[in-house]
Structures are given as structure tokens and as C-alpha cells.
Amino acid sequence: MSTEPSDAKWTPMTSREQTSAPRCVNCGNQVTRQFARVFGDNRDVVHACPECATYREMKTSDFIPKEAR
């Protein structure tokens, strides 16, 4: 084990940003894959999540652009 100071810093938040988990297109919040399958469009793209919309709004697909429906 080295006692030399290291310039490399551990930053756990940067690894979180590089995950393959789906994100809300509207606000950027990370959602689960199951949420994307249920509330996303035909390509599992989430256009609204509980952080930026109500479940009623998400169920009516008002956030999905017409070309993506």
C-alpha cells in the first residue's frame, strides 16, 4: 500500500451519470426500466416522470410527441 498522495479523487456522482438506466426526457430524472416500459412510449422513452408530472398526466400520454406514439 502506497503512502504517496494521489491526485485521483473518488467521485461517486460521476459514475451515476454514466449508467444505462433510462431518464426522463422532460426533467432528466433517472427512472427504472419497468417504469419506462409502463409509462414510456413504444421505444421505452420516458417523456414525463413523477418528479415533473402527475400519474394522471402520464397515463393520458399528453407528454408523448405525436410522432413518437
ABEGO torsion letter per residue (X at the ends): XBABBBABBBBAAAAAAABABBBBAAAGBBBBAAAAAAABBAAGBBABBAAABBAAAAAAGAABBAAAX
